[in-house]
Amino acid sequence: MANTNGAFGLRPIGVVGQAANTTGATEYRIASGNTNAIYQGSPVIPLSTGFIDIVGAAAGGTVGLVGVFGGCEYVSSTTGEKVFSNYWPGSGADSNFPVKAFVYDNPMQTFVICSDASLTSEATARGHVFANANFATGASGSTTTGISSAKLGVSTIAATAALHLRIIGIQDDPENADFTAAGIPLIVRLNNSFNSPNGAIVAGTPSTTGV
C-alpha cells in the first residue's frame, strides 16, 4: 500500500540525548525587501547582512544551515495590521517594521522528513541510518498551505559528512511503512549547523543572497 505522506519539509520532533525537549524557536530577521518565499519546514541560511533566507539551491546549496523556518510576524503594508503567518510570502511587509522569523535552530534538534523515493525494503532503510543525505528539494512549497515541499533525496544518501542531513532513525508510522514507495518518515538532524561550535561554516562567510 502506498504511503499517505505528502511533502511537509522538516518537522521538529525532539532533541538528541536526554536534554529537555522544548522544541523552542529563536527569533531572527528577514529583510523586508526579500522576495524569496520561505515556507514552514524550509531549511534556512544566515546571510552576511544579518538576515536569514531560504536555501540557495534545491539540495541545500553550500552555506551552512542556521535551522528550520517555523513562521513569521510582520506588519502589513496594506492594512497596517500585524500579520502572523506560517510562511513568508516574499512581499507585503511595511518596511518601517521588522519582519520577525522564528527558526528551530538548536544544533541538536531532530526532525522528521519524507523520503522522495523508495527505500527498497526496511532492511535497506535501516542500513541508511547514520548515513548522510541532501534534500531532493529544499527551496519550494505551497502558497496555499504555507508548507515546505522539502524531501530527503534518497539518491544522495552517502557517508559524505558535508551533506546537510544526518539520518538517525526511522519514525514508526503504520500509515507510512511501505518501504517500496516514497514517503517513509526519516528522523534526521542538521549536519554542520551554523550555530554548532563544530560547524563547518565560519561566521561572516555566508553568501549575501539566498538564490
RAURCOR-V14064 format. One record per backbone hydrogen bond with DSSP energy under -1.0 kcal/mol. NH is the residue of the N-H (numbers start at 1). CO is the residue of the C=O. E is the energy in kcal/mol with one decimal. If there is no record, write none. Layout:
[[NH/CO/E] [NH/CO/E]]
This chain:
[[4/175/-1.6] [9/150/-1.3] [10/41/-1.8] [11/112/-2.1] [13/110/-2.5] [14/110/-1.2] [16/108/-2.2] [22/20/-1.2] [26/103/-2.8] [28/101/-3.1] [30/99/-2.3] [34/31/-2.3] [38/88/-2.1] [40/146/-2.5] [41/69/-3.1] [42/39/-2.2] [44/67/-2.5] [45/53/-3.0] [47/51/-2.8] [50/47/-1.9] [52/29/-2.0] [53/45/-1.9] [55/43/-1.4] [60/57/-1.5] [66/44/-2.3] [67/44/-1.2] [68/104/-1.6] [69/42/-2.9] [70/102/-3.1] [72/85/-3.0] [73/100/-2.4] [74/83/-2.0] [76/81/-3.0] [77/92/-2.4] [80/76/-1.6] [83/74/-3.8] [85/72/-2.5] [88/38/-2.7] [94/75/-3.3] [97/94/-2.0] [100/73/-2.8] [101/28/-2.9] [102/71/-2.7] [103/26/-2.6] [104/68/-2.9] [105/103/-1.1] [109/106/-2.4] [110/14/-3.3] [111/188/-3.0] [112/11/-2.0] [113/186/-2.1] [115/184/-1.3] [116/152/-2.2] [119/179/-1.9] [121/119/-2.4] [125/121/-2.6] [126/122/-2.7] [127/123/-1.5] [128/125/-1.6] [129/126/-1.2] [130/167/-2.9] [131/128/-2.3] [132/158/-3.1] [133/165/-2.1] [135/59/-1.2] [136/151/-2.8] [142/147/-2.4] [146/142/-2.0] [148/40/-2.8] [149/140/-2.4] [151/137/-1.2] [152/114/-3.1] [153/134/-2.5] [156/153/-1.7] [157/154/-1.4] [158/132/-2.4] [163/160/-1.3] [165/133/-2.9] [166/189/-2.6] [167/131/-2.6] [168/187/-3.0] [169/187/-1.2] [171/185/-2.4] [176/173/-2.2] [179/177/-1.1] [181/178/-1.8] [183/115/-1.9] [186/113/-2.8] [187/169/-2.5] [188/111/-2.9] [189/166/-1.6] [191/164/-3.0] [194/65/-2.9] [196/193/-1.5] [199/196/-2.1] [205/202/-2.0]]
